[in-house]
Amino acid sequence: MPPQTPPVKPEKTPTDRQQRRAERRAEMVAAAMDAVRTHGPAVSVAEIAAMAGITKPVLYRHFSDRADLQKAVGEEAVSLLMGRIGPALTVDGDPPALIHGIVDAFLAGIEDEPELWRFVVHHPIERATGAEVVDDAREQIARLLTALIGERLRGQGLDSGGAEVWAQGLVGMVQSAGDWWLERRTMSRAALTGYLTSMIWGGLSGVLGEAEADPARLRVVSLAEKRTGENGGG
């Protein structure tokens, strides 16, 4: 029998190499997020590399610098948070219920991933990059709220010029309250959600020309939730 010719391995195309590189980068981002969860927001690049099972020089083959790594982790963390908030933004319900759902989804997101939230917002490797990622997430949420508020105002024949201002203010208030709550935990998430919903809807109901906010429709903190909060419940 004539000798068999060994099979020729197909050469990898540029597209194959790019895909593999993208996959490796995604694996390293996932490892970086695990490192943040393990070591906290002040995690070092060396600890991130160790979590990925590689050295720092290998890590930097996939990221141009520390800011690039920070941005990649931040974008993935924001994607997780938006995955929680997104469904709440599409719920077809009365305004208080919609506000309650959005606020609770945000608080649930940072409660589930507190170290990632602190890493992106308060302890970024490069502060300018961390701010950029957070601002992008704020803009996504604010744009959706602007559309919702503006649509409601126009539907009632009212001036919608202030919709964007109110949306930006609401996003900033909830983020600030969430940061405070994450550090203090002096009340339950349900209680904080109720307080914020009451304040937001109380203001918006005046802007939207509603009569008085109907207590039956308004999400108010119950005495049971207050007691839970005093006992440090989640």
Buried (B, 14 or more C-beta within 10 A) or exposed (E): EEEEEEEEEEEEEEEEEEEEEEEBBEBBBBBBBBBBBEBBBEBEBEBBBBBBEBEEEEBBEBBEEBBBBBBBBBBBBBEBBBEBBBEBBEEEEEBBBBBBBBBBBBBBBBBEBBBBBBBBBBBBBBEEBBBBBBEEBBBBBBBBBBBBBBEBBEEEEBEBEBBBEBBBBBBEBBBEBBBEBBEEBEBBBBBBBBBBBBBBBEBBBEBBEBEEBEEEEBBBBEEEBBEBBEEEBE
